[in-house]
Amino acid sequence: MADATLIESRGNRQIAHTAYVADKPEALAAVTHPTAWRILQELRKTPDYPSNLARRLRLHEQKVYYHIRRLRDAGLLRVVREEPGPGAVAQILAPSAEAFALVLSGGTPISGPSPLAGSLRAFLGEFAKDGVLDAWIVLGAPTQHGPFLTAARDSPYAAQLGLFLGRYFGLRRGLAVKLDTEVKAEGAERGNLILVGGPVANIVSLDLNPHLAVQFDWKEVWRLRSARTSKAYAEETVGLVAKVPNPWRPDAWILLLAGLHYPGTIASLLAVTQFTDLVLKGYDGGPWYRIVQGLDRDGDGRLDDVQVLE
């Protein structure tokens, strides 16, 4: 069994689906029954627990339970959450993928941007329009600026982010990058933004800080403080990856990649660009954050791995 991305052509559009690829035909036997197929289609619309699903489909509960057991045994259903109920905990089910497939050997290489699928589509989908990046990448200015009079040191590492985004988005017209000083001067905060660098180096990140569930705190020493767990992190290789609604325009989004110091920003960039599956595991949309720490596994003085702290 493996996960893949299935590309469906619809006229002049291409639709990407996260696909569950079976290595044996019998692995998909459970889905060949018409009732099982109805169950998958209905749960794709709205995840639900079996007894309520039976009412929605106007089927006997035992029949629905029978097919759900077969689908779960085959790995075609997953539990998205659990809710307490009278006498038991209800498991809310959904399909484990958007498509199910058997793949023969061979295939044709494709060129151009790769389609967004699965958690990555939920994560970056709001920053795209017709396959083109619909956001400003905002870097800290390389000259002394802001209340801390700091020259950003992490901006060159944003090239890592550019290489990553180039895999999924077409080029927009003109430059996609602005300095934080330009954003402030032009009033360009009211849109989709991808911020690189923390409040010391990026003044737009400084303005965003009060709106974060994990905030940069400099009252005593520089640290990240989580309002959700009350934990504090002060290591210089700690970084924050956060996706939040834009407080200056609620229908837009902001993606923040920032560290306490520039090594922490590098850690956040590595987390998104090289350890995407680890960092985005289970993400299906909405506001979100991860606190990560960069690691130097091979001992060469450069970060090459990350661990998720929260």
Protein Blocks (a to p, Z undefined) as FASTA:
>chain_A
ZZddddddehjaccdddddddfbfklmmmmmpmklmmmmmmmmmpgcdfklmmmmnopaf
klmmmmmmmmmmnopaccfbdcddehiacdddddfbfbdcdddeeddddedjdddehjll
mmmmmmggehiacbddddddfbdedjkopacfklmmmmmmmmmmmmmpccdehjfbdcfk
lmmmnopmnccdddeddfklmmklmmmmmmpfbdcdfklbgcdddfklopacfbfkbccd
dddddfkbmkbccdddddfblmlmmmmmmmmmmmmmmmmgoiagdjdddddddddfkono
pafbdcdfZZ
